[in-house]
Amino acid sequence: MAAPQNFKNHARFYPLFHFIILPLLLLNLVFSIYITIHRWPAYQHTNLWWIVMSIVFFLIAGAARGSSLKAQDRIIRLEERLRLQALLPPADRAHIDELTVPQLIALRFASDAELPDLAHRALTKNMDPKAIKQAIVNWRPDHHRI
């Protein structure tokens, strides 16, 4: 059984993307440069086009990954604002919009019991996401983020 999620082990890799797609794209780019150098000047236009397309594939993969992370960030932002609305005292509810998206994303790991105090400290001390995560005592795992 896997160890419980905490600050030290919460970062995740998406195996298909990080260990298959990216290495293959890198291999494709390196191989296209190698072939271009060793075949020059034969097939120069085709080989240069291969390099361009290898770079385009990298950009497409990066854009796809970035878009999925941005969508997840928006969902987390909504979930945490609703959670804060339910758990914060009325005086602090008016300040929920002052929390940055990275702060909200970090606060998702806080248990319901410690969220109000931690959110208040994040606002008053302008804590960065790493400091927020390190301040969490009772970690609430997020196994769905990829």
N, CA and C atoms as an extended XYZ file, in Angstrom:
438
Properties=species:S:1:pos:R:3:atomname:S:1:resname:S:1:resid:I:1 pbc="F F F"
N         0.832       -1.184        0.000 N   MET     1
C         0.000        0.000        0.000 CA  MET     1
C         0.875        1.245        0.000 C   MET     1
N         0.482        2.250       -0.738 N   ALA     2
C         1.256        3.477       -0.851 CA  ALA     2
C         1.217        4.254        0.463 C   ALA     2
N         2.289        5.005        0.696 N   ALA     3
C         2.353        5.838        1.899 CA  ALA     3
C         1.315        6.954        1.806 C   ALA     3
N         0.818        7.419        2.950 N   PRO     4
C        -0.150        8.523        2.918 CA  PRO     4
C         0.480        9.764        2.283 C   PRO     4
N        -0.328       10.512        1.570 N   GLN     5
C         0.169       11.706        0.890 CA  GLN     5
C         0.518       12.777        1.916 C   GLN     5
N         1.653       13.466        1.689 N   ASN     6
C         2.070       14.573        2.542 CA  ASN     6
C         2.865       15.558        1.700 C   ASN     6
N         3.452       16.576        2.350 N   PHE     7
C         4.180       17.604        1.605 CA  PHE     7
C         5.322       17.011        0.787 C   PHE     7
N         6.022       16.048        1.349 N   LYS     8
C         7.205       15.503        0.682 CA  LYS     8
C         6.885       14.636       -0.524 C   LYS     8
N         5.692       14.029       -0.562 N   ASN     9
C         5.407       13.103       -1.661 CA  ASN     9
C         4.156       13.465       -2.461 C   ASN     9
N         3.682       14.709       -2.358 N   HIS    10
C         2.424       15.053       -3.025 CA  HIS    10
C         2.582       15.355       -4.515 C   HIS    10
N         3.787       15.700       -4.952 N   ALA    11
C         4.000       15.980       -6.380 CA  ALA    11
C         3.839       14.678       -7.160 C   ALA    11
N         3.166       14.786       -8.305 N   ARG    12
C         2.874       13.573       -9.071 CA  ARG    12
C         3.335       13.710      -10.509 C   ARG    12
N         3.666       12.571      -11.084 N   PHE    13
C         3.955       12.495      -12.504 CA  PHE    13
C         2.809       11.760      -13.175 C   PHE    13
N         2.525       12.165      -14.399 N   TYR    14
C         1.544       11.456      -15.212 CA  TYR    14
C         2.364       10.546      -16.122 C   TYR    14
N         2.447        9.235      -15.827 N   PRO    15
C         3.381        8.345      -16.522 CA  PRO    15
C         3.300        8.396      -18.046 C   PRO    15
N         2.100        8.397      -18.603 N   LEU    16
C         1.979        8.426      -20.060 CA  LEU    16
C         2.658        9.668      -20.634 C   LEU    16
N         2.458       10.809      -20.000 N   PHE    17
C         3.028       12.055      -20.510 CA  PHE    17
C         4.517       12.164      -20.180 C   PHE    17
N         4.871       11.990      -18.900 N   HIS    18
C         6.234       12.247      -18.460 CA  HIS    18
C         7.235       11.157      -18.842 C   HIS    18
N         6.789        9.916      -18.933 N   PHE    19
C         7.736        8.819      -19.150 CA  PHE    19
C         7.630        8.154      -20.517 C   PHE    19
N         6.611        8.501      -21.307 N   ILE    20
C         6.482        7.919      -22.645 CA  ILE    20
C         6.467        9.016      -23.706 C   ILE    20
N         5.480        9.905      -23.649 N   ILE    21
C         5.327       10.916      -24.700 CA  ILE    21
C         6.522       11.864      -24.756 C   ILE    21
N         6.887       12.491      -23.623 N   LEU    22
C         8.007       13.438      -23.645 CA  LEU    22
C         9.330       12.796      -24.064 C   LEU    22
N         9.702       11.628      -23.528 N   PRO    23
C        10.946       11.015      -23.999 CA  PRO    23
C        10.931       10.674      -25.494 C   PRO    23
N         9.788       10.208      -26.006 N   LEU    24
C         9.709        9.910      -27.441 CA  LEU    24
C         9.828       11.180      -28.279 C   LEU    24
N         9.209       12.259      -27.823 N   LEU    25
C         9.335       13.525      -28.547 CA  LEU    25
C        10.774       14.031      -28.518 C   LEU    25
N        11.433       13.890      -27.389 N   LEU    26
C        12.834       14.294      -27.290 CA  LEU    26
C        13.707       13.430      -28.193 C   LEU    26
N        13.471       12.128      -28.180 N   LEU    27
C        14.218       11.217      -29.049 CA  LEU    27
C        14.004       11.575      -30.519 C   LEU    27
N        12.778       11.896      -30.889 N   ASN    28
C        12.463       12.294      -32.258 CA  ASN    28
C        13.231       13.560      -32.648 C   ASN    28
N        13.280       14.540      -31.759 N   LEU    29
C        13.996       15.786      -32.048 CA  LEU    29
C        15.494       15.533      -32.178 C   LEU    29
N        16.062       14.794      -31.244 N   VAL    30
C        17.500       14.507      -31.287 CA  VAL    30
C        17.843       13.717      -32.549 C   VAL    30
N        17.036       12.723      -32.877 N   PHE    31
C        17.288       11.914      -34.065 CA  PHE    31
C        17.166       12.754      -35.335 C   PHE    31
N        16.206       13.654      -35.389 N   SER    32
C        16.054       14.493      -36.585 CA  SER    32
C        17.251       15.423      -36.753 C   SER    32
N        17.783       15.938      -35.664 N   ILE    33
C        18.980       16.788      -35.750 CA  ILE    33
C        20.182       15.950      -36.179 C   ILE    33
N        20.319       14.764      -35.605 N   TYR    34
C        21.419       13.867      -35.955 CA  TYR    34
C        21.385       13.521      -37.448 C   TYR    34
N        20.221       13.130      -37.950 N   ILE    35
C        20.080       12.766      -39.364 CA  ILE    35
C        20.381       13.967      -40.257 C   ILE    35
N        19.902       15.128      -39.878 N   THR    36
C        20.137       16.335      -40.679 CA  THR    36
C        21.628       16.631      -40.773 C   THR    36
N        22.335       16.523      -39.662 N   ILE    37
C        23.775       16.802      -39.657 CA  ILE    37
C        24.531       15.776      -40.498 C   ILE    37
N        24.195       14.507      -40.376 N   HIS    38
C        24.948       13.461      -41.071 CA  HIS    38
C        24.555       13.276      -42.531 C   HIS    38
N        23.420       13.777      -42.948 N   ARG    39
C        22.998       13.660      -44.350 CA  ARG    39
C        23.175       14.961      -45.122 C   ARG    39
N        23.632       16.003      -44.464 N   TRP    40
C        23.718       17.306      -45.120 CA  TRP    40
C        24.637       17.224      -46.303 C   TRP    40
N        24.396       17.760      -47.446 N   PRO    41
C        23.248       18.555      -47.879 CA  PRO    41
C        22.129       17.730      -48.517 C   PRO    41
N        22.269       16.406      -48.576 N   ALA    42
C        21.193       15.603      -49.173 CA  ALA    42
C        19.928       15.708      -48.324 C   ALA    42
N        18.817       15.803      -48.980 N   TYR    43
C        17.500       15.873      -48.328 CA  TYR    43
C        17.401       17.010      -47.309 C   TYR    43
N        18.120       18.094      -47.548 N   GLN    44
C        18.172       19.147      -46.533 CA  GLN    44
C        16.798       19.730      -46.219 C   GLN    44
N        15.955       19.930      -47.241 N   HIS    45
C        14.631       20.514      -46.980 CA  HIS    45
C        13.765       19.565      -46.159 C   HIS    45
N        13.807       18.286      -46.502 N   THR    46
C        13.023       17.291      -45.761 CA  THR    46
C        13.505       17.185      -44.317 C   THR    46
N        14.813       17.151      -44.138 N   ASN    47
C        15.362       17.016      -42.788 CA  ASN    47
C        15.106       18.259      -41.937 C   ASN    47
N        15.216       19.434      -42.537 N   LEU    48
C        14.912       20.663      -41.793 CA  LEU    48
C        13.429       20.710      -41.421 C   LEU    48
N        12.588       20.240      -42.351 N   TRP    49
C        11.152       20.191      -42.041 CA  TRP    49
C        10.886       19.213      -40.893 C   TRP    49
N        11.631       18.117      -40.834 N   TRP    50
C        11.495       17.141      -39.758 CA  TRP    50
C        11.832       17.793      -38.406 C   TRP    50
N        12.886       18.607      -38.384 N   ILE    51
C        13.254       19.317      -37.151 CA  ILE    51
C        12.138       20.279      -36.743 C   ILE    51
N        11.623       21.041      -37.704 N   VAL    52
C        10.537       21.985      -37.417 CA  VAL    52
C         9.330       21.245      -36.847 C   VAL    52
N         8.960       20.145      -37.467 N   MET    53
C         7.793       19.394      -36.997 CA  MET    53
C         8.047       18.760      -35.623 C   MET    53
N         9.279       18.358      -35.351 N   SER    54
C         9.609       17.826      -34.025 CA  SER    54
C         9.400       18.893      -32.955 C   SER    54
N         9.803       20.112      -33.263 N   ILE    55
C         9.596       21.230      -32.332 CA  ILE    55
C         8.109       21.520      -32.175 C   ILE    55
N         7.370       21.481      -33.283 N   VAL    56
C         5.916       21.713      -33.229 CA  VAL    56
C         5.242       20.659      -32.354 C   VAL    56
N         5.649       19.402      -32.475 N   PHE    57
C         5.063       18.347      -31.641 CA  PHE    57
C         5.331       18.603      -30.156 C   PHE    57
N         6.546       19.077      -29.829 N   PHE    58
C         6.852       19.445      -28.445 CA  PHE    58
C         5.917       20.553      -27.966 C   PHE    58
N         5.726       21.561      -28.817 N   LEU    59
C         4.850       22.681      -28.448 CA  LEU    59
C         3.404       22.223      -28.260 C   LEU    59
N         2.945       21.324      -29.124 N   ILE    60
C         1.578       20.796      -28.994 CA  ILE    60
C         1.434       20.032      -27.676 C   ILE    60
N         2.423       19.202      -27.352 N   ALA    61
C         2.371       18.442      -26.093 CA  ALA    61
C         2.370       19.389      -24.898 C   ALA    61
N         3.195       20.422      -24.951 N   GLY    62
C         3.236       21.400      -23.863 CA  GLY    62
C         1.932       22.161      -23.730 C   GLY    62
N         1.342       22.539      -24.866 N   ALA    63
C         0.064       23.254      -24.834 CA  ALA    63
C        -1.050       22.365      -24.288 C   ALA    63
N        -1.050       21.100      -24.677 N   ALA    64
C        -2.075       20.174      -24.176 CA  ALA    64
C        -1.931       19.983      -22.669 C   ALA    64
N        -0.715       19.812      -22.210 N   ARG    65
C        -0.473       19.643      -20.767 CA  ARG    65
C        -0.845       20.921      -20.018 C   ARG    65
N        -0.437       22.062      -20.544 N   GLY    66
C        -0.758       23.336      -19.902 CA  GLY    66
C        -2.250       23.586      -19.825 C   GLY    66
N        -2.969       23.238      -20.886 N   SER    67
C        -4.426       23.428      -20.895 CA  SER    67
C        -5.111       22.544      -19.865 C   SER    67
N        -4.666       21.306      -19.749 N   SER    68
C        -5.294       20.413      -18.765 CA  SER    68
C        -5.002       20.881      -17.344 C   SER    68
N        -3.794       21.364      -17.090 N   LEU    69
C        -3.475       21.871      -15.752 CA  LEU    69
C        -4.267       23.133      -15.434 C   LEU    69
N        -4.435       24.003      -16.429 N   LYS    70
C        -5.213       25.224      -16.214 CA  LYS    70
C        -6.670       24.889      -15.911 C   LYS    70
N        -7.226       23.904      -16.603 N   ALA    71
C        -8.610       23.491      -16.326 CA  ALA    71
C        -8.721       22.921      -14.912 C   ALA    71
N        -7.738       22.114      -14.510 N   GLN    72
C        -7.752       21.580      -13.153 CA  GLN    72
C        -7.629       22.700      -12.118 C   GLN    72
N        -6.785       23.695      -12.406 N   ASP    73
C        -6.642       24.831      -11.494 CA  ASP    73
C        -7.962       25.571      -11.318 C   ASP    73
N        -8.694       25.744      -12.407 N   ARG    74
C        -9.985       26.446      -12.326 CA  ARG    74
C       -10.983       25.658      -11.483 C   ARG    74
N       -10.982       24.346      -11.638 N   ILE    75
C       -11.899       23.507      -10.853 CA  ILE    75
C       -11.516       23.543       -9.374 C   ILE    75
N       -10.217       23.450       -9.096 N   ILE    76
C        -9.749       23.514       -7.708 CA  ILE    76
C       -10.110       24.866       -7.096 C   ILE    76
N        -9.922       25.939       -7.870 N   ARG    77
C       -10.268       27.282       -7.382 CA  ARG    77
C       -11.739       27.345       -6.986 C   ARG    77
N       -12.612       26.816       -7.830 N   LEU    78
C       -14.045       26.814       -7.532 CA  LEU    78
C       -14.348       25.964       -6.297 C   LEU    78
N       -13.795       24.757       -6.247 N   GLU    79
C       -14.033       23.870       -5.101 CA  GLU    79
C       -13.579       24.511       -3.794 C   GLU    79
N       -12.396       25.104       -3.809 N   GLU    80
C       -11.861       25.682       -2.573 CA  GLU    80
C       -12.619       26.936       -2.158 C   GLU    80
N       -13.076       27.729       -3.106 N   ARG    81
C       -13.889       28.895       -2.735 CA  ARG    81
C       -15.197       28.458       -2.088 C   ARG    81
N       -15.818       27.406       -2.618 N   LEU    82
C       -17.042       26.881       -2.006 CA  LEU    82
C       -16.754       26.316       -0.614 C   LEU    82
N       -15.646       25.624       -0.492 N   ARG    83
C       -15.258       25.053        0.802 CA  ARG    83
C       -14.969       26.156        1.821 C   ARG    83
N       -14.257       27.193        1.382 N   LEU    84
C       -13.964       28.315        2.276 CA  LEU    84
C       -15.245       29.038        2.685 C   LEU    84
N       -16.164       29.186        1.738 N   GLN    85
C       -17.451       29.831        2.022 CA  GLN    85
C       -18.181       29.088        3.138 C   GLN    85
N       -18.066       27.772        3.150 N   ALA    86
C       -18.756       26.963        4.154 CA  ALA    86
C       -18.018       26.919        5.493 C   ALA    86
N       -16.690       27.023        5.475 N   LEU    87
C       -15.911       26.798        6.696 CA  LEU    87
C       -15.408       28.062        7.387 C   LEU    87
N       -15.271       29.161        6.647 N   LEU    88
C       -14.729       30.378        7.257 CA  LEU    88
C       -15.778       31.102        8.089 C   LEU    88
N       -15.334       31.803        9.129 N   PRO    89
C       -16.272       32.646        9.867 CA  PRO    89
C       -16.723       33.802        8.970 C   PRO    89
N       -17.902       34.360        9.235 N   PRO    90
C       -18.444       35.418        8.368 CA  PRO    90
C       -17.485       36.582        8.122 C   PRO    90
N       -16.687       36.943        9.096 N   ALA    91
C       -15.767       38.079        8.928 CA  ALA    91
C       -14.708       37.807        7.859 C   ALA    91
N       -14.308       36.557        7.725 N   ASP    92
C       -13.260       36.217        6.754 CA  ASP    92
C       -13.804       35.886        5.368 C   ASP    92
N       -15.083       35.602        5.255 N   ARG    93
C       -15.658       35.217        3.955 CA  ARG    93
C       -15.509       36.319        2.911 C   ARG    93
N       -15.553       37.559        3.341 N   ALA    94
C       -15.444       38.683        2.406 CA  ALA    94
C       -14.066       38.757        1.756 C   ALA    94
N       -13.089       38.083        2.332 N   HIS    95
C       -11.711       38.171        1.832 CA  HIS    95
C       -11.291       36.957        1.003 C   HIS    95
N       -12.208       36.051        0.732 N   ILE    96
C       -11.871       34.849       -0.045 CA  ILE    96
C       -11.293       35.225       -1.407 C   ILE    96
N       -11.849       36.252       -2.037 N   ASP    97
C       -11.376       36.651       -3.369 CA  ASP    97
C        -9.957       37.208       -3.351 C   ASP    97
N        -9.437       37.539       -2.183 N   GLU    98
C        -8.077       38.072       -2.085 CA  GLU    98
C        -7.021       36.964       -2.155 C   GLU    98
N        -7.436       35.730       -1.947 N   LEU    99
C        -6.493       34.613       -2.071 CA  LEU    99
C        -6.147       34.405       -3.539 C   LEU    99
N        -4.880       34.187       -3.814 N   THR   100
C        -4.457       33.941       -5.193 CA  THR   100
C        -4.774       32.495       -5.574 C   THR   100
N        -4.776       32.229       -6.859 N   VAL   101
C        -5.026       30.858       -7.324 CA  VAL   101
C        -3.977       29.889       -6.764 C   VAL   101
N        -2.680       30.213       -6.800 N   PRO   102
C        -1.709       29.283       -6.198 CA  PRO   102
C        -1.958       29.040       -4.702 C   PRO   102
N        -2.404       30.075       -3.971 N   GLN   103
C        -2.720       29.883       -2.555 CA  GLN   103
C        -3.912       28.940       -2.389 C   GLN   103
N        -4.946       29.133       -3.217 N   LEU   104
C        -6.120       28.256       -3.148 CA  LEU   104
C        -5.747       26.810       -3.468 C   LEU   104
N        -4.888       26.642       -4.456 N   ILE   105
C        -4.454       25.297       -4.845 CA  ILE   105
C        -3.686       24.639       -3.698 C   ILE   105
N        -2.871       25.418       -2.993 N   ALA   106
C        -2.136       24.874       -1.845 CA  ALA   106
C        -3.068       24.579       -0.673 C   ALA   106
N        -4.077       25.410       -0.480 N   LEU   107
C        -5.007       25.223        0.643 CA  LEU   107
C        -5.864       23.971        0.498 C   LEU   107
N        -5.949       23.419       -0.699 N   ARG   108
C        -6.802       22.243       -0.884 CA  ARG   108
C        -6.322       21.052       -0.069 C   ARG   108
N        -5.056       21.068        0.333 N   PHE   109
C        -4.501       19.965        1.114 CA  PHE   109
C        -4.803       20.079        2.608 C   PHE   109
N        -5.289       21.233        3.054 N   ALA   110
C        -5.557       21.438        4.482 CA  ALA   110
C        -6.855       20.752        4.887 C   ALA   110
N        -6.853       20.163        6.069 N   SER   111
C        -8.073       19.537        6.587 CA  SER   111
C        -9.099       20.623        6.900 C   SER   111
N       -10.348       20.225        7.007 N   ASP   112
C       -11.411       21.186        7.308 CA  ASP   112
C       -11.168       21.902        8.630 C   ASP   112
N       -10.609       21.200        9.603 N   ALA   113
C       -10.389       21.789       10.922 CA  ALA   113
C        -9.349       22.908       10.895 C   ALA   113
N        -8.300       22.742       10.098 N   GLU   114
C        -7.242       23.757       10.094 CA  GLU   114
C        -7.363       24.763        8.952 C   GLU   114
N        -8.306       24.573        8.057 N   LEU   115
C        -8.443       25.476        6.909 CA  LEU   115
C        -8.733       26.923        7.305 C   LEU   115
N        -9.675       27.218        8.194 N   PRO   116
C        -9.953       28.628        8.509 CA  PRO   116
C        -8.725       29.388        9.009 C   PRO   116
N        -7.989       28.793        9.947 N   ASP   117
C        -6.804       29.465       10.479 CA  ASP   117
C        -5.732       29.611        9.414 C   ASP   117
N        -5.525       28.579        8.632 N   LEU   118
C        -4.492       28.617        7.595 CA  LEU   118
C        -4.843       29.617        6.493 C   LEU   118
N        -6.106       29.685        6.118 N   ALA   119
C        -6.533       30.668        5.113 CA  ALA   119
C        -6.332       32.085        5.640 C   ALA   119
N        -6.647       32.304        6.909 N   HIS   120
C        -6.451       33.627        7.518 CA  HIS   120
C        -4.967       34.000        7.518 C   HIS   120
N        -4.112       33.044        7.896 N   ARG   121
C        -2.665       33.308        7.878 CA  ARG   121
C        -2.160       33.538        6.461 C   ARG   121
N        -2.685       32.784        5.497 N   ALA   122
C        -2.267       32.962        4.098 CA  ALA   122
C        -2.589       34.371        3.624 C   ALA   122
N        -3.732       34.888        4.040 N   LEU   123
C        -4.129       36.244        3.648 CA  LEU   123
C        -3.316       37.309        4.371 C   LEU   123
N        -3.202       37.196        5.681 N   THR   124
C        -2.551       38.258        6.457 CA  THR   124
C        -1.041       38.265        6.284 C   THR   124
N        -0.443       37.101        6.106 N   LYS   125
C         1.012       37.021        5.971 CA  LYS   125
C         1.451       36.870        4.523 C   LYS   125
N         0.492       36.860        3.594 N   ASN   126
C         0.785       36.693        2.168 CA  ASN   126
C         1.706       35.486        1.938 C   ASN   126
N         1.305       34.349        2.485 N   MET   127
C         2.119       33.130        2.399 CA  MET   127
C         2.174       32.608        0.962 C   MET   127
N         3.342       32.111        0.581 N   ASP   128
C         3.456       31.484       -0.732 CA  ASP   128
C         2.946       30.038       -0.632 C   ASP   128
N         2.627       29.409       -1.765 N   PRO   129
C         2.056       28.055       -1.744 CA  PRO   129
C         2.911       27.030       -0.998 C   PRO   129
N         4.218       27.116       -1.146 N   LYS   130
C         5.093       26.154       -0.464 CA  LYS   130
C         4.967       26.302        1.051 C   LYS   130
N         4.940       27.541        1.537 N   ALA   131
C         4.806       27.781        2.981 CA  ALA   131
C         3.454       27.294        3.492 C   ALA   131
N         2.416       27.476        2.690 N   ILE   132
C         1.082       26.997        3.080 CA  ILE   132
C         1.107       25.480        3.224 C   ILE   132
N         1.666       24.799        2.240 N   LYS   133
C         1.714       23.333        2.285 CA  LYS   133
C         2.546       22.840        3.463 C   LYS   133
N         3.641       23.539        3.755 N   GLN   134
C         4.490       23.125        4.869 CA  GLN   134
C         3.807       23.354        6.214 C   GLN   134
N         2.884       24.307        6.275 N   ALA   135
C         2.187       24.616        7.529 CA  ALA   135
C         1.047       23.640        7.828 C   ALA   135
N         0.691       22.827        6.865 N   ILE   136
C        -0.432       21.901        7.057 CA  ILE   136
C        -0.015       20.759        7.977 C   ILE   136
N        -0.826       20.519        9.002 N   VAL   137
C        -0.557       19.449        9.962 CA  VAL   137
C        -1.307       18.183        9.556 C   VAL   137
N        -2.594       18.308        9.307 N   ASN   138
C        -3.424       17.167        8.897 CA  ASN   138
C        -3.673       17.247        7.397 C   ASN   138
N        -2.870       16.517        6.663 N   TRP   139
C        -2.880       16.572        5.196 CA  TRP   139
C        -4.136       15.919        4.633 C   TRP   139
N        -4.792       16.625        3.742 N   ARG   140
C        -5.970       16.111        3.027 CA  ARG   140
C        -5.497       15.761        1.615 C   ARG   140
N        -5.349       14.490        1.294 N   PRO   141
C        -4.731       14.118        0.015 CA  PRO   141
C        -5.585       14.475       -1.201 C   PRO   141
N        -4.897       14.734       -2.299 N   ASP   142
C        -5.549       14.946       -3.590 CA  ASP   142
C        -4.939       13.927       -4.545 C   ASP   142
N        -5.645       12.837       -4.775 N   HIS   143
C        -5.133       11.774       -5.641 CA  HIS   143
C        -5.604       11.928       -7.083 C   HIS   143
N        -6.362       12.973       -7.372 N   HIS   144
C        -6.955       13.112       -8.699 CA  HIS   144
C        -6.180       14.046       -9.617 C   HIS   144
N        -5.321       14.877       -9.087 N   ARG   145
C        -4.562       15.805       -9.914 CA  ARG   145
C        -3.551       15.029      -10.737 C   ARG   145
N        -3.472       15.352      -12.031 N   ILE   146
C        -2.476       14.696      -12.885 CA  ILE   146
C        -1.637       15.734      -13.578 C   ILE   146
